């Protein structure tokens, strides 16, 4: 979906939720969308909920992990 259409759809869904009080179930891989649009999130892994809460709660629970990768230079083999 192009960026303008995507933004229009999210705006419409947000309006439905705020003005009409409609609950919307959203599935997305885009965490910035979930952070902006959702009051409550659940993370599902292999069909089971593994974490649930507000975006801020989930960031506090699982947002501090980091991965460090180091590359080793290989010698030229001849």
N, C-alpha and C positions, 0 to 999 in steps of 0.2 A: 504494500500500500504506500502511496506517495505521502510525503510528510504533511502536506496540507490536509489531505483526507483523514489521515491518522489524527491530527490535532483537532479537526472538526468532530470526529467521532468521540474522542475523549471529552471534549467540551460538552457535547450533548449528553453523554453518560453522567458526567459530573452534575449537570443541570438537573437531570432526572432524579438523581440521588438527593440533591439539596432541596429542590423545590417541591418534588412530589413524594419524597421520603421513600423512594423505591430502593430496595436492596439489590445490588448487582453483583453477581458472581463473575469474576474476571480471572482468566488464566493468561499468564504472560511470562516470557523469559526476560523481559526488560524491567530490571529492578527499579529504574528511575520512574517508570510509569506506576508501578505498584506503590512506590514511596509517595508519589504525588496524589494518586487517586484513591488509595485505600486507607480506611481507618483501622482495619483488622486484616492481618495476613496469616496464611498458613503455608508452610513449606512442605511439599509432599515428595517423598522419595520411595520409589518402588510401591506406589499405591497406599502408603501410610503417612499420616501427618507426623512429621518429626520435630516441628517447631511451630508455635502459634503465638500471636500477639500483635501489638501495634508496630508500625514500622520502626519507631524509636526503641521499643522493647527488644525487637529482634536484632537491631544494630548493636545494642548493648550486650545481648547474649552471644552473638556469633560474629560480630563485626571486627573483632580485634585480632583474628588470626591472620598470619601472613606466611608466605612461602618464600624462601630464599633459594635461588638457583645459582650455582657457581659452575663456570665452564673451565675445563682444563685444556690447555693448549697441547695438542698432539704433535710429537716430533715428526718431521717428514721422513717417511720410511721409503727406502730404495732397495 
